[in-house]
Amino acid sequence: MILERTHRVSMLSVSKLVVATLFLMSGLAQAQSSLPDFTKLVKKNHEAVVNISISQSPIQRSRPEIPGTTEDSIVEDLIKRFEEERAPSGPDEGRTQGSGFIISEDGFILTNNHVVENADRVTVRMHDRRQLNAIVIGTDPRSDVALLKVDAVDLPVVSIGDSDKLEVGEWVLAIGSPFGFDFSVTAGIVSATGRALPNESYVPFIQTDVAINPGNSGGPLFNLDGDVIGINSQIYSRTGSFMGLSFAIPIEMAIDVAEQLRDTGKVSRGWLGVIIQEVTLELSKSFGMDRAYGAVVSRILPNSPASNSELRVGDVITHFDGRKVERSSSLPPLVGRVRANEDATVTVVREGKTVDLTVNIGMLPSNEELRSGAPRKIIKPIFKQLKFSVKPLDDKTREELGIDKGGVLVDEVEKDSSAEKAGIRINDVISMIDNKPVDSESDVQKVLDELDGRDSVAVLVHRPEGPVFLALKIDQ
């Protein structure tokens, strides 16, 4: 009797173990089946990916300078362009520089500008080990896109996708030649879209965690449908190698640049002609907004499209041609996609009300033209209620700061006052309070008297660095 019970218990345990094992195996199989299979995608597209090597004269091989950065700055780490790719080789010897991909059967190839920059000769190595000399049709440093052409026909090509439809968390795959290892494949997910990087105002980058290393530059980023949705361009790194943050240029932007380079040899972008800043929570309240978003216009450049429109300093641009402007960094890429001499609808918040304006977009000047043609930098604007005093602004200071008319000079700020906390300093020039121009102490007092119990107000202050809006809390 005891033996029989033991046997039953034993059989029951075995049954439970079998069921548990089957359940575990089923779960593992289900988990495995839910992971993407990249094999078909790779087989379909790897032949259209190429390795790019260059040769250049020794005098051009010095380490490239990154404007506005220092050797140890985080900014330099962020926008580092895979310095190992630029390591010098022999005087006549080609060296691996990056990757690219074929977009037409007759030999047009997309890659990064920094891959072929200053090259004397560009060599493209195909999947079948053919090596072809490439002509640089054109480059665009602002977007870091370059268009090459090889003399060949019936080449394999990639299919072009829609990066505007990308969603955060979506699987993506890169093919390239990291450290010269041709046609390497890495995968990951989209970490963010529309990412702005320092000194890259016109590119809304796709951020991923795909392993990208020196040699991947210029290679394609695919979605699971096998369509190219980006060009791998930059990494965040303190070592020059992958640290989990990679950035790709959206393919729509790259194709638009490539078409302009092919047709005209240069790239034109839309230009609004405004200096903007982020909308903080404090500023949003000052502008009568329910939350912080958009871009504050802190200065309108002379002889610009904005100067010939109804846009005003103090307007908060919330939409551009129907697209929402979440952050100030979102605006330049939207403007840049509009062709010169086309009208665009700009939606702004002005004195708490939403206003739609029409602006005829101009052509973005070159960096040299902007530097030489722009007036002297104005300082950033700031404002405050009480506990600071002002005096009239002399013509010389007004001219130095590039202020056409009006403005008052701050000559005293009480310590630990709300004005000091807001950032107002002695010698700041205030030209607007609550979007109303001020030209004297009485103007300032009049504006403050009309605030109707509000607890904060936007103030525009000018300093040598440029104009800026600050939110001033009112002392009741």
C-alpha positions as CSV (number, residue, x, y, z in Angstrom):
1,M,0.0,0.0,0.0
2,I,2.8,2.4,0.9
3,L,4.7,1.4,-2.2
4,E,1.7,2.1,-4.4
5,R,1.3,5.6,-2.9
6,T,5.0,6.3,-3.5
7,H,4.6,5.2,-7.1
8,R,1.6,7.5,-7.6
9,V,3.5,10.4,-6.0
10,S,6.5,9.7,-8.2
11,M,4.4,9.5,-11.3
12,L,2.7,12.8,-10.4
13,S,6.0,14.5,-9.9
14,V,7.3,13.3,-13.2
15,S,4.1,14.5,-14.9
16,K,4.5,18.0,-13.3
17,L,8.1,18.1,-14.4
18,V,7.2,17.2,-18.0
19,V,4.4,19.8,-18.1
20,A,6.8,22.4,-16.6
21,T,9.5,21.5,-19.1
22,L,7.1,21.7,-22.1
23,F,5.8,25.1,-20.8
24,L,9.3,26.4,-20.5
25,M,10.2,25.2,-24.0
26,S,7.1,26.7,-25.4
27,G,7.8,30.0,-23.7
28,L,11.4,30.0,-25.1
29,A,10.2,29.1,-28.5
30,Q,7.6,31.8,-28.4
31,A,10.2,34.4,-27.2
32,Q,12.6,33.3,-29.9
33,S,9.9,33.5,-32.6
34,S,9.1,37.1,-31.5
35,L,12.6,38.3,-32.2
36,P,13.2,39.6,-35.7
37,D,15.0,37.5,-38.3
38,F,17.4,39.7,-40.1
39,T,18.8,37.1,-42.5
40,K,16.5,37.9,-45.4
41,L,17.0,41.6,-45.0
42,V,20.8,41.2,-45.1
43,K,20.7,38.8,-48.1
44,K,18.5,41.3,-50.0
45,N,20.6,44.4,-49.3
46,H,24.2,43.6,-48.6
47,E,25.3,43.7,-52.2
48,A,24.2,47.4,-52.5
49,V,26.5,48.4,-49.6
50,V,30.0,49.4,-50.5
51,N,33.3,50.1,-48.7
52,I,34.9,53.5,-49.4
53,S,38.6,54.2,-49.2
54,I,40.5,57.4,-50.0
55,S,43.9,58.8,-50.6
56,Q,45.0,62.3,-50.0
57,S,48.1,64.4,-49.9
58,P,50.1,64.3,-46.6
59,I,49.5,68.0,-46.0
60,Q,45.7,67.4,-45.7
61,R,46.0,64.6,-43.1
62,S,46.2,66.8,-40.0
63,R,43.5,66.2,-37.4
64,P,40.4,68.2,-38.3
65,E,39.4,71.0,-36.0
66,I,35.8,71.1,-34.6
67,P,34.6,74.7,-34.4
68,G,33.6,75.9,-31.0
69,T,35.1,73.0,-29.0
70,T,38.1,72.3,-26.9
71,E,40.2,69.2,-26.7
72,D,38.5,67.9,-23.6
73,S,35.0,69.2,-24.1
74,I,31.9,66.9,-24.0
75,V,30.7,68.7,-27.2
76,E,33.8,67.4,-29.0
77,D,33.1,63.9,-27.8
78,L,29.5,64.2,-29.0
79,I,30.3,65.3,-32.5
80,K,33.5,63.4,-32.9
81,R,33.7,62.0,-36.5
82,F,35.4,58.7,-35.9
83,E,38.9,60.0,-35.7
84,E,40.5,56.6,-36.3
85,E,39.0,56.7,-39.8
86,R,41.3,59.6,-40.5
87,A,44.5,58.0,-39.2
88,P,47.3,58.6,-41.7
89,S,48.7,56.0,-44.1
90,G,51.4,56.0,-46.7
91,P,51.6,58.8,-49.2
92,D,50.0,57.0,-52.1
93,E,48.2,54.2,-50.3
94,G,44.4,54.1,-50.1
95,R,42.9,53.6,-46.7
96,T,39.6,52.5,-45.4
97,Q,37.5,55.6,-44.6
98,G,33.9,54.5,-44.4
99,S,30.9,53.0,-46.1
100,G,28.2,53.9,-48.6
101,F,25.3,52.5,-50.5
102,I,24.1,52.5,-54.1
103,I,20.9,54.4,-54.8
104,S,20.8,53.9,-58.6
105,E,21.7,51.2,-61.0
106,D,23.9,53.5,-63.0
107,G,26.3,54.1,-60.1
108,F,25.2,56.9,-57.8
109,I,26.3,56.3,-54.2
110,L,25.4,58.1,-50.9
111,T,27.9,58.5,-48.1
112,N,29.0,61.1,-45.5
113,N,30.8,64.3,-46.4
114,H,33.4,63.6,-43.8
115,V,34.2,60.3,-45.4
116,V,35.4,61.8,-48.6
117,E,36.4,65.3,-47.4
118,N,39.6,66.6,-48.9
119,A,40.2,63.3,-50.8
120,D,42.5,63.3,-53.9
121,R,41.1,59.9,-55.0
122,V,38.1,57.9,-53.9
123,T,37.9,54.1,-54.4
124,V,34.7,52.1,-54.0
125,R,35.0,48.4,-53.2
126,M,31.9,46.4,-54.2
127,H,30.6,43.2,-52.6
128,D,32.1,41.1,-55.5
129,R,35.5,42.7,-54.7
130,R,35.6,44.9,-57.7
131,Q,37.3,48.2,-57.0
132,L,36.0,51.3,-58.9
133,N,37.2,54.8,-59.0
134,A,34.5,57.2,-57.9
135,I,33.8,60.9,-58.8
136,V,32.6,63.2,-56.0
137,I,29.5,64.8,-57.6
138,G,29.0,67.1,-54.6
139,T,29.2,67.4,-50.9
140,D,27.2,69.3,-48.3
141,P,29.0,69.8,-45.0
142,R,25.9,71.2,-43.3
143,S,24.1,67.9,-43.5
144,D,27.3,65.7,-43.8
145,V,26.0,64.1,-47.0
146,A,28.1,63.4,-50.1
147,L,27.1,62.0,-53.5
148,L,29.5,59.8,-55.5
149,K,29.3,58.3,-59.0
150,V,31.1,55.2,-60.3
151,D,31.2,54.2,-64.0
152,A,29.1,51.0,-63.9
153,V,25.6,49.7,-64.9
154,D,23.0,47.2,-63.6
155,L,24.2,47.7,-60.0
156,P,22.3,46.4,-57.0
157,V,20.4,49.2,-55.3
158,V,18.7,49.7,-51.9
159,S,15.1,50.6,-51.5
160,I,14.4,54.0,-49.9
161,G,12.1,54.1,-46.9
162,D,10.3,56.8,-44.9
163,S,12.1,57.9,-41.8
164,D,9.2,60.2,-40.8
165,K,7.3,57.1,-39.9
166,L,10.0,55.7,-37.6
167,E,8.9,55.0,-34.0
168,V,11.0,54.9,-30.9
169,G,11.6,51.3,-30.0
170,E,11.5,50.1,-33.6
171,W,14.2,47.6,-34.7
172,V,16.8,48.8,-37.1
173,L,19.9,47.3,-38.7
174,A,23.2,48.7,-40.0
175,I,25.6,47.3,-42.6
176,G,29.1,48.7,-43.0
177,S,32.8,48.3,-42.7
178,P,33.8,49.0,-39.0
179,F,37.6,49.0,-38.7
180,G,37.8,47.8,-42.3
181,F,35.8,44.6,-41.6
182,D,33.7,44.7,-44.8
183,F,29.9,44.1,-44.8
184,S,29.5,43.7,-41.0
185,V,25.9,43.7,-39.7
186,T,24.8,45.2,-36.4
187,A,21.2,45.7,-35.0
188,G,19.4,47.6,-32.3
189,I,16.5,49.9,-31.8
190,V,15.5,53.5,-32.4
191,S,16.3,55.4,-29.2
192,A,15.0,58.8,-30.2
193,T,14.0,60.8,-33.3
194,G,14.5,64.4,-34.2
195,R,17.6,64.6,-32.0
196,A,19.5,67.9,-32.2
197,L,23.3,67.9,-31.8
198,P,25.7,70.8,-31.2
199,N,26.6,72.7,-34.4
200,E,24.2,70.5,-36.4
201,S,21.2,72.9,-36.6
202,Y,19.7,71.5,-39.8
203,V,19.8,67.8,-39.2
204,P,17.1,66.1,-37.0
205,F,19.2,63.0,-36.2
206,I,17.8,59.5,-35.6
207,Q,19.4,58.2,-32.4
208,T,19.9,54.4,-32.1
209,D,21.8,51.9,-29.9
210,V,23.1,50.1,-33.0
211,A,26.8,49.3,-32.7
212,I,28.5,51.9,-35.0
213,N,32.3,52.1,-35.1
214,P,35.0,53.8,-37.3
215,G,34.3,52.6,-40.8
216,N,30.5,52.5,-40.5
217,S,30.3,56.2,-41.4
218,G,28.2,56.7,-44.5
219,G,26.6,53.3,-44.4
220,P,22.9,52.6,-44.5
221,L,20.5,52.1,-41.6
222,F,17.6,49.8,-42.5
223,N,14.1,49.2,-41.0
224,L,12.6,45.7,-40.8
225,D,11.0,46.1,-44.2
226,G,14.5,46.3,-45.7
227,D,14.2,50.0,-46.6
228,V,17.0,52.5,-45.9
229,I,15.8,55.1,-43.4
230,G,19.1,56.8,-42.5
231,I,22.8,57.3,-43.0
232,N,25.0,56.3,-40.1
233,S,27.0,59.5,-39.4
234,Q,28.1,60.1,-35.8
235,I,28.6,58.5,-32.4
236,Y,28.8,59.8,-28.8
237,S,32.2,58.5,-27.6
238,R,35.0,59.3,-25.3
239,T,37.2,56.7,-26.9
240,G,36.4,57.0,-30.6
241,S,34.5,53.7,-30.5
242,F,30.9,52.7,-29.8
243,M,29.5,53.5,-26.4
244,G,25.8,52.9,-27.1
245,L,24.8,56.1,-28.7
246,S,24.8,56.5,-32.5
247,F,23.2,59.0,-34.8
248,A,21.9,58.7,-38.4
249,I,20.8,61.3,-40.9
250,P,17.2,60.8,-41.9
251,I,17.0,59.5,-45.5
252,E,14.4,62.0,-46.7
253,M,16.9,64.8,-46.0
254,A,19.8,62.8,-47.5
255,I,17.9,62.1,-50.7
256,D,16.8,65.8,-51.1
257,V,20.4,66.8,-50.7
258,A,21.6,64.2,-53.2
259,E,19.1,65.3,-55.8
260,Q,20.2,68.9,-55.4
261,L,23.8,68.0,-55.7
262,R,23.1,65.9,-58.8
263,D,21.0,68.5,-60.5
264,T,22.9,71.7,-59.5
265,G,26.0,70.8,-57.7
266,K,25.0,72.7,-54.6
267,V,22.4,72.7,-51.9
268,S,20.0,75.5,-51.0
269,R,18.0,75.6,-47.8
270,G,15.1,77.7,-46.5
271,W,16.0,80.6,-44.3
272,L,13.8,82.5,-41.9
273,G,16.3,84.9,-40.4
274,V,15.5,84.8,-36.7
275,I,17.5,84.1,-33.5
276,I,15.5,81.8,-31.3
277,Q,15.7,80.3,-27.8
278,E,14.1,77.5,-25.8
279,V,10.7,78.1,-24.1
280,T,11.2,77.4,-20.4
281,L,8.4,76.7,-18.0
282,E,8.7,80.2,-16.6
283,L,8.7,81.8,-20.0
284,S,5.7,79.9,-21.1
285,K,3.7,81.3,-18.2
286,S,4.9,84.8,-19.1
287,F,3.7,84.3,-22.7
288,G,0.3,83.0,-21.5
289,M,0.9,79.4,-22.6
290,D,-0.4,76.3,-20.8
291,R,2.8,74.4,-21.3
292,A,6.4,74.9,-22.4
293,Y,7.0,74.3,-26.1
294,G,8.0,76.1,-29.3
295,A,10.7,78.6,-30.1
296,V,10.9,82.2,-28.8
297,V,12.0,84.8,-31.4
298,S,14.6,86.9,-29.5
299,R,15.9,88.7,-32.6
300,I,15.0,89.3,-36.2
301,L,17.9,89.7,-38.5
302,P,17.9,92.7,-40.8
303,N,17.2,92.2,-44.5
304,S,15.9,88.7,-43.8
305,P,12.6,87.0,-44.7
306,A,11.4,87.5,-41.1
307,S,12.1,91.2,-41.3
308,N,9.8,91.5,-44.3
309,S,7.0,89.6,-42.6
310,E,4.7,90.2,-39.6
311,L,6.8,88.2,-37.3
312,R,7.8,90.1,-34.1
313,V,10.4,89.7,-31.4
314,G,8.7,87.9,-28.5
315,D,6.5,85.7,-30.8
316,V,6.6,82.0,-29.8
317,I,6.7,79.9,-32.9
318,T,4.6,76.8,-32.1
319,H,4.0,75.4,-35.7
320,F,5.8,75.7,-39.0
321,D,3.8,74.7,-42.1
322,G,1.5,72.7,-39.9
323,R,4.3,70.8,-38.1
324,K,4.5,71.2,-34.4
325,V,7.7,72.8,-33.0
326,E,8.2,71.0,-29.7
327,R,11.7,72.5,-29.0
328,S,13.6,75.4,-30.5
329,S,16.0,72.9,-32.1
330,S,13.1,71.5,-34.1
331,L,12.6,74.7,-36.1
332,P,15.8,75.0,-38.2
333,P,15.4,71.6,-39.9
334,L,11.7,72.4,-40.7
335,V,12.7,75.7,-42.3
336,G,15.6,74.2,-44.1
337,R,13.4,71.8,-46.0
338,V,11.4,74.6,-47.6
339,R,12.7,75.8,-50.9
340,A,13.6,79.5,-51.3
341,N,10.9,81.9,-52.4
342,E,8.1,79.6,-51.2
343,D,5.5,80.8,-48.7
344,A,5.2,79.1,-45.4
345,T,2.6,79.3,-42.6
346,V,4.1,80.2,-39.3
347,T,1.8,79.8,-36.2
348,V,2.8,81.9,-33.2
349,V,1.6,82.7,-29.7
350,R,1.5,86.5,-29.3
351,E,0.2,88.1,-26.1
352,G,-1.6,84.9,-25.2
353,K,-3.3,84.5,-28.6
354,T,-2.6,82.2,-31.5
355,V,-1.8,84.0,-34.7
356,D,-1.1,82.5,-38.2
357,L,1.4,84.4,-40.3
358,T,2.6,83.9,-43.9
359,V,6.4,84.2,-44.5
360,N,8.1,84.1,-47.9
361,I,11.1,81.9,-47.1
362,G,14.5,83.0,-48.4
363,M,17.7,81.1,-49.2
364,L,20.0,80.3,-46.3
365,P,23.3,82.2,-46.8
366,S,26.6,80.5,-46.4
367,N,28.3,80.6,-43.0
368,E,30.8,83.1,-44.4
369,E,28.0,85.4,-45.6
370,L,26.2,85.1,-42.3
371,R,29.4,86.0,-40.4
372,S,30.2,89.0,-42.7
373,G,26.8,90.3,-43.3
374,A,25.2,90.0,-39.9
375,P,25.3,93.0,-37.6
376,R,27.3,92.8,-34.4
377,K,26.1,90.3,-32.0
378,I,23.5,91.7,-29.6
379,I,23.2,90.6,-26.1
380,K,20.5,88.5,-24.6
381,P,17.4,90.2,-23.3
382,I,16.3,90.0,-19.6
383,F,13.5,91.7,-17.6
384,K,12.4,92.3,-13.9
385,Q,9.7,94.1,-12.0
386,L,11.0,96.1,-9.1
387,K,14.3,96.5,-7.2
388,F,16.3,97.5,-10.2
389,S,16.8,100.9,-11.8
390,V,17.3,102.1,-15.4
391,K,18.6,105.1,-17.2
392,P,18.4,106.4,-20.8
393,L,20.5,104.5,-23.4
394,D,23.1,106.5,-25.3
395,D,23.4,106.3,-29.1
396,K,26.8,104.8,-29.0
397,T,25.7,101.8,-26.8
398,R,22.6,101.4,-29.0
399,E,24.8,101.3,-32.1
400,E,27.3,98.9,-30.5
401,L,24.5,96.5,-29.6
402,G,22.7,96.8,-33.0
403,I,19.5,98.2,-31.5
404,D,17.6,100.3,-34.0
405,K,15.6,102.4,-31.4
406,G,14.5,102.4,-27.9
407,G,15.9,100.5,-24.9
408,V,17.0,101.4,-21.4
409,L,20.2,100.7,-19.6
410,V,20.2,98.8,-16.2
411,D,22.4,100.8,-13.8
412,E,21.5,99.1,-10.5
413,V,20.2,95.7,-9.4
414,E,19.3,95.0,-5.7
415,K,21.1,92.0,-4.3
416,D,19.0,88.8,-3.9
417,S,16.1,90.5,-5.6
418,S,13.9,88.7,-8.1
419,A,15.6,90.8,-10.9
420,E,19.0,89.4,-9.9
421,K,17.6,85.9,-9.7
422,A,16.0,86.3,-13.1
423,G,19.5,87.1,-14.4
424,I,19.3,90.9,-14.9
425,R,22.7,92.5,-14.5
426,I,24.1,96.0,-14.5
427,N,24.7,97.3,-18.0
428,D,22.1,95.0,-19.5
429,V,20.0,96.8,-22.1
430,I,16.2,96.2,-21.9
431,S,14.3,96.8,-25.1
432,M,11.0,95.1,-24.3
433,I,8.9,94.1,-21.3
434,D,5.8,91.9,-21.8
435,N,6.3,92.3,-25.6
436,K,6.0,96.1,-25.3
437,P,8.9,98.3,-26.3
438,V,10.4,100.6,-23.6
439,D,12.5,103.7,-24.2
440,S,12.5,105.3,-20.7
441,E,12.0,104.7,-17.0
442,S,8.4,105.9,-17.3
443,D,7.8,103.3,-20.1
444,V,9.1,100.5,-17.8
445,Q,6.8,101.7,-15.0
446,K,3.8,102.0,-17.3
447,V,4.2,98.4,-18.5
448,L,4.6,97.1,-14.9
449,D,1.5,99.0,-13.8
450,E,-0.5,97.2,-16.5
451,L,0.4,93.7,-15.5
452,D,-2.9,93.1,-13.6
453,G,-1.5,91.0,-10.8
454,R,0.5,88.6,-13.0
455,D,3.4,86.9,-11.2
456,S,5.9,86.8,-14.1
457,V,6.7,88.7,-17.2
458,A,9.0,88.2,-20.2
459,V,11.9,90.6,-20.6
460,L,14.1,91.1,-23.6
461,V,17.7,92.0,-22.7
462,H,20.6,92.8,-25.0
463,R,24.2,92.0,-24.2
464,P,27.4,91.6,-26.3
465,E,26.7,87.9,-26.7
466,G,23.3,88.3,-28.2
467,P,19.6,88.8,-27.3
468,V,17.6,86.6,-25.0
469,F,14.2,86.5,-23.3
470,L,14.2,85.9,-19.5
471,A,11.2,85.3,-17.2
472,L,11.0,87.9,-14.4
473,K,9.0,87.1,-11.3
474,I,7.1,90.1,-10.1
475,D,7.5,91.1,-6.4
476,Q,4.0,91.9,-5.1
